[in-house]
Amino acid sequence: MHGLKRIWKNLPPQAQSRILKACCSLLATRRDGHTHGDDPVYVVGSLRSATGIGEGARLYLQSACGAGRQACGVDATPAMLQQAVLPPEGIANCLELSDLAPHIGGGTVVVHANPPLFHMVLLRMNRKFLRDKRLVAYWAWELECLPQIYLDALDHVDAVEVPSEFTANAFRRVTDKEVRVVPHKLPEPMLRKAGFCADGVMRCLYVFDMASSCERKNPWAAIAAFAAAFPNGRGASLTLKASQHQAAPHTYRRLLALADATPGVTLMTENLTAGGLDELYLNHDVYLSTHRSEGYGLTIHEAMLRGLHVAATGWSANMEFMKGPLAHPLPYTLVPVPAGQMPACGKAVRWAEVDTQGAAEVLKALQKALCTK
């Protein structure tokens, strides 16, 4: 599975766009945005994957059910070339893509998959199932302008939903179709941090998906900032929780070598249940995110809700909710995105390069404040 994904990723972006555009032109319906839809709501995504996109789809489904809507989940994890590590039993009315043929008639389909995975899911869905339904794409793009593959995909949706104004602005510049901001509705956690640094050690955490762009998540800067703040690893620790490390074996080996060589840094790759992830958050004091750009920043928000202090790059969508005494924006400089790091947008595009020395000062100040109370 990951081999197929690597082959796809190694194709030039122009080749990816041409292949998918041709397939969708032949097999998928072009939409003018005028199809209206109501219940039932079909939430399609990698519902059984341990990814941010998968968690976003699960939260969307939970919110729809909680609002009293007639909603069901449609698991597209295999079609999205992801690992199905979560059981289907915890997903409301969970269907597979192969189950959709009898579900003809009206309704709304919300697909939580960024292109090119959106195209792959669209091509797997039954055309009769889609015929009279409103098709909404829920896209969590992370930069200020869109690559061609998104522009092509807009032809096949009635509307776009996004988790942030940051992402919405990129779409509103290029389409007259409805673009609606639907932030992730995170449930209030059962437990919050009751204290910090009980043993005099400030524990930092960064959670990220290696099947996403590791350069965008930028864990290297987290290690650099931590090492600058605590060169001997005394009085603090940093846990890097990486999911889907098999998707990027070379990058994983580099990251593991750097973590092993840096005092106080641990890299973990175990798949965790929701309860296990809660425990991981609560066993730490500070959430450190040195991302270059975020379309939302789900783990940042999760950490704040659990009472962790959050030290995160002060740019992109996370700044829409990073407020209050727990929020510590890290200084940064906007720089051009290097060629090949993200799908080409056809123009100069930028992201944030965190100031690791400035981040180190934030970490030292937090350690002093939290560990001396």
Long-range contacts (C-beta under 8 A, 24 or more apart in sequence): 1-78, 1-81, 1-82, 1-83, 2-81, 2-211, 2-246, 2-247, 4-81, 5-81, 5-211, 5-247, 6-247, 8-81, 8-116, 13-147, 13-148, 13-149, 13-343, 13-344, 14-148, 16-116, 16-149, 17-147, 17-148, 17-149, 17-152, 20-115, 20-116, 20-119, 20-149, 20-152, 21-152, 23-119, 23-123, 24-119, 24-122, 24-123, 24-152, 24-153, 24-155, 24-156, 27-123, 27-127, 28-122, 28-123, 28-127, 28-156, 29-127, 29-130, 29-131, 29-156, 30-155, 30-156, 31-135, 31-155, 31-156, 31-157, 31-158, 32-158, 33-157, 33-158, 33-159, 33-176, 33-177, 33-178, 34-158, 35-132, 35-133, 35-134, 35-135, 35-158, 36-134, 37-106, 37-107, 37-108, 37-109, 37-133, 37-134, 37-136, 37-158, 38-106, 38-107, 38-108, 39-69, 39-70, 39-71, 39-107, 39-108, 40-69, 40-70, 40-71, 40-72, 40-103, 40-107, 40-108, 41-69, 41-70, 41-71, 41-72, 41-107, 41-108, 41-109, 41-110, 42-71, 42-72, 42-73, 42-74, 42-95, 42-100, 42-103, 42-107, 42-108, 42-109, 42-110, 42-133, 43-71, 43-72, 43-73, 43-74, 43-110, 43-112, 44-73, 44-74, 44-76, 44-97, 44-109, 44-110, 44-111, 44-112, 44-113, 44-121, 44-125, 45-73, 45-74, 45-75, 45-76, 45-80, 45-111, 45-112, 45-113, 45-138, 46-75, 46-76, 46-77, 46-80, 46-82, 46-112, 46-113, 47-73, 47-74, 47-75, 47-76, 47-77, 47-86, 47-88, 47-91, 47-94, 48-75, 48-77, 48-82, 48-84, 48-85, 48-86, 48-87, 48-88, 48-91, 49-77, 49-80, 49-82, 49-83, 49-84, 49-85, 49-86, 50-83, 50-85, 50-86, 50-209, 50-243, 50-244, 50-271, 50-272, 51-82, 51-209, 51-211, 51-212, 51-243, 51-244, 52-140, 52-209, 52-212, 52-296, 52-298, 52-299, 53-112, 53-113, 53-114, 53-140, 54-82, 54-86, 54-112, 55-298, 56-112, 56-138, 56-140, 56-163, 56-184, 56-296, 56-298, 57-112, 57-138, 58-91, 59-184, 59-185, 59-186, 60-110, 60-112, 60-138, 60-182, 60-184, 60-185, 61-91, 61-92, 62-92, 62-185, 62-187, 63-185, 65-92, 74-99, 74-100, 76-111, 76-113, 76-121, 76-124, 79-117, 79-120, 79-121, 79-124, 80-113, 80-117, 80-120, 80-121, 81-117, 81-120, 82-211, 82-244, 83-244, 85-271, 97-121, 97-124, 97-125, 100-125, 100-126, 100-129, 101-126, 101-128, 101-129, 103-129, 104-128, 104-129, 104-131, 104-132, 105-132, 105-133, 106-132, 106-133, 107-132, 107-133, 107-134, 108-133, 108-134, 108-136, 109-133, 109-134, 109-135, 109-136, 110-136, 110-137, 110-138, 110-161, 111-135, 111-136, 111-137, 111-138, 112-138, 113-137, 114-139, 114-140, 114-141, 115-139, 115-149, 115-150, 115-152, 115-153, 116-149, 118-153, 119-149, 119-153, 122-156, 134-158, 134-159, 136-160, 136-161, 137-161, 138-162, 138-163, 138-182, 139-167, 139-171, 139-295, 140-167, 140-295, 140-296, 141-167, 141-170, 141-171, 141-295, 142-167, 142-216, 142-293, 142-294, 142-295, 142-316, 142-317, 142-342, 142-351, 143-170, 143-293, 143-337, 143-342, 143-345, 143-349, 143-350, 143-351, 144-169, 144-170, 144-349, 144-350, 145-170, 145-173, 145-345, 145-346, 145-347, 145-349, 146-170, 146-171, 146-174, 146-345, 147-342, 147-343, 147-344, 147-345, 147-346, 148-343, 148-344, 148-346, 149-343, 162-295, 163-295, 163-296, 163-317, 164-295, 164-296, 164-317, 164-320, 165-317, 165-320, 166-294, 166-295, 166-316, 166-317, 166-320, 167-295, 167-296, 167-317, 183-296, 183-320, 183-321, 184-296, 184-298, 184-301, 186-298, 186-301, 186-302, 186-305, 188-305, 189-278, 189-305, 189-306, 190-278, 191-278, 191-282, 191-306, 192-282, 192-305, 192-306, 192-307, 193-282, 193-285, 193-306, 193-307, 193-308, 194-307, 196-285, 196-309, 196-370, 196-371, 196-373, 197-285, 197-367, 197-370, 197-371, 197-373, 200-235, 200-371, 201-235, 201-236, 201-237, 201-371, 202-235, 202-236, 202-237, 202-285, 202-286, 202-363, 202-366, 202-367, 202-370, 202-371, 203-236, 203-237, 203-239, 203-283, 203-284, 203-285, 203-286, 204-236, 204-237, 204-238, 204-239, 204-284, 204-285, 204-286, 204-287, 204-288, 204-311, 204-363, 205-238, 205-239, 205-241, 205-280, 205-281, 205-284, 205-286, 205-287, 205-288, 205-303, 205-308, 206-238, 206-239, 206-240, 206-241, 206-287, 206-288, 206-289, 206-290, 207-241, 207-243, 207-277, 207-280, 207-299, 208-240, 208-241, 208-242, 208-243, 208-299, 209-242, 209-243, 209-244, 210-242, 210-243, 210-244, 210-245, 210-247, 210-248, 210-251, 210-252, 211-243, 211-244, 211-247, 211-248, 213-341, 213-342, 214-248, 214-251, 214-255, 215-292, 215-338, 215-341, 216-291, 216-292, 216-293, 216-341, 216-342, 216-351, 217-291, 217-292, 218-290, 218-291, 218-292, 218-354, 219-255, 219-290, 220-255, 220-258, 221-290, 221-354, 221-356, 221-359, 222-288, 222-289, 222-290, 223-258, 223-259, 223-262, 223-265, 224-356, 225-288, 225-290, 225-330, 225-354, 225-356, 225-357, 225-359, 225-360, 225-363, 226-262, 226-264, 226-265, 226-288, 226-360, 226-363, 227-262, 227-263, 227-265, 228-356, 228-357, 228-359, 228-360, 229-359, 229-360, 229-361, 229-363, 229-364, 229-367, 230-263, 230-264, 230-363, 230-364, 230-367, 231-263, 232-263, 232-264, 233-262, 233-263, 233-264, 233-265, 234-263, 234-264, 235-367, 235-371, 236-264, 236-363, 236-367, 237-264, 237-265, 237-266, 238-262, 238-264, 238-265, 238-266, 238-288, 239-266, 239-268, 239-280, 239-284, 240-265, 240-266, 240-267, 240-268, 241-268, 241-269, 241-272, 241-280, 242-267, 242-268, 242-269, 243-269, 243-271, 245-269, 277-302, 278-306, 281-306, 281-308, 282-306, 284-308, 285-309, 285-366, 285-370, 286-310, 286-311, 286-363, 286-366, 286-370, 287-311, 287-312, 288-312, 288-359, 288-363, 289-313, 289-318, 290-330, 290-354, 290-356, 290-359, 291-316, 291-318, 291-352, 291-354, 292-337, 292-351, 292-352, 292-353, 292-354, 293-351, 293-352, 294-318, 297-321, 297-322, 309-366, 309-370, 311-359, 311-362, 311-363, 311-366, 313-352, 313-354, 314-352, 315-351, 315-352, 316-351, 316-352, 328-362, 328-366, 330-354, 330-355, 330-358, 330-359, 330-362, 331-355, 331-358, 331-359
